[in-house]
């Protein structure tokens, strides 16, 4: 999965279109299928990296970030989430399996600690370790608990560890942005 806004972008892959990027991924990593999400260009520091909206957690199983409480349906981020969910609902994985989608609502932005313009409040930007999943907590106690419960069901063999990531989030990043697991 990739967001077009981030990857088909002159600041990352100058002069390359989707087909060229797919060929490069196939050559470098053996990728046989790419699911493209539109994303949001020019509104955040990353141009909406995919790891803030959708993540594969198992073959054929995807977690999708959704608007939290008190959201505006006309907001560009809500619209990007709706678009991503629609694309994923009609997509299959590389083996042709229909995707199982798990929704993971964002916090209520009126209840989080972070107020900076670039603050990233996405639970989807979690980090999977050998025996744990590290997820941000943003100060919206109800949403933080809900996210931890959803991840506990999605990863029943791992402990869910919530961390205050306000420093990373205030720069537009998250746990997954700052770390990278190896498959």
N, C-alpha and C positions, 0 to 999 in steps of 0.2 A: 504494500500500500504506500502510495505517495500522494502528497498534495501538489497539484500542478502549480499553485501559487508560489510554493517554495522551491521546487526542483526545476521547473521550466521557467527559469528566471535568470536574467543576465548577470546577476550578482553571484550566482553559483555555477551555472552551466551556460556560459555565454555562447550564443549562436546555435544551441542544441534544441531540437524539438522533442516531443514525446517519443517518437519512434527511435530517434538517435539515442536518447537516454535509455530506453528499453534495451536496445542492442548493446549498449555499454554495460548495463547491469547483467545481461545474459553472458557476455564475454567475461566479465570480472567475477561474477558470483554464481553463474549457472541459473539465474532467474528465468523461469519459463512463463510467468504471468505477472502482470502488474495491474493492480486496481488503482485507478486514478480518482482522487477526490479533488474537487475544485479548489477548496481552501479560500483564503483571504489574502490578497496581495497588498502590501504597502501599509498595513494597519498595525503591525507589531514588528518587533525586531527580527523575527524568524520568518516572516511571511507565512505563518501558520504551519509550522512543522507538523507532520502527521502524528508524531508521538504525543501530541496534546489533544488529539481528537479521536484516534482509533488505534488499537493495538491487537495483534494476534496474541492469544494466550495459550492456544493449543491448535492443532490442525483443525481447520474449519470453524474455529471459535474466536470471536472478536468482541472486545470491549469498546463501546462507543461513548464518548463524552456527550452529555446532554445538558441543556440549560438547567440551572438550578432554580430554586424558588425565587419568585419576584423578578422574573426575567421579562424582557420585552421581545415579543415574537418578531418584531421588525428589526431587531438588532442584527448587525452583520454576523456576529458570532453565533447567535441562535439560528440564523438562516444557514450558515455553514454547517452547523450540526445537523439540521434537518436534511440538507443536501447529502451529507456524508451517510446518514442513516439510510436514506432512500437508495443511494448507489449500492451500499453494502447489502441491503435487503434483496437486491436484484442480481447480486454477484455470486460467483462460486470461487472456491479456492483453486489452486493449481491442479488438484485432483478431480475437479468438477463437482465437489460437494457444495450444496447450498450452505451459506454461512449461518451459524448460530450467533445471534447478536445479544449481548448483555449490555444494558444501558447503565451508565454510571453518571448520575447527575452531579453537576458542579455545585459549589457552595452558593449561598445567597450573597451576592456581592455587597449588600448593605450590612452584612454581619461579619465579614472577614477583617483581619487585622490590616492587610495591605491596602494601601490607597494610591500607590504610585501608578502612573500612567501605564508603564510596561509590566505591571504585576501580573504574573501568570498564576491563575487559580484553577488548575486542572488536576483532578485526581488521576486522570489517565496517564499522566507523566510519572508513573510509579517505576520502581526498580525491582526486578525479580532476582533474588539471590538463591543459593542452594536450598536453604530451609526457611526462607522468609521473603516477604514482599514488603518493601519500604514505600510508604505512601505519605504524601504531604497532608498536614492538617493546617487549616487556615483560620481557625477561631470561630467558625460557625459550628458549634458543638453538635447540633443535630445532623447537619450535612456531613461533618467529619465522621461521626459514628455510622451513618448510613453508608458512606463510601467504604469504610473498614468492613462492615458487614457484607456488602456486595463482593468485595475482594476475598473475604474469608470463604464465601461460598464458591467463588470462581477458582480459588487456590486452596482446597481443603487440606492439602498436605504441607502447607507452609504457614508460618506464624505471620500475622499482619502487624507491622511495626509502623506507628504513625510518628512523623517527625515535623517539627516546626522548620519550614524551609523558606521563611520570609525573606532572608537575605538573597537566596538564589532566585526566588520568585519575583522579587522586586526588580531584578534585572531582565525579566522576561523568560527565565528558565525554570527548570524543575529538576527533580531527582534523576530522572532518566536522561535529561540533557547533560547533567554534570557527571554521569557515570554511564557505562555501557556494559551490559551483560554479554556474555559470549554464549552462542547457542550450543 
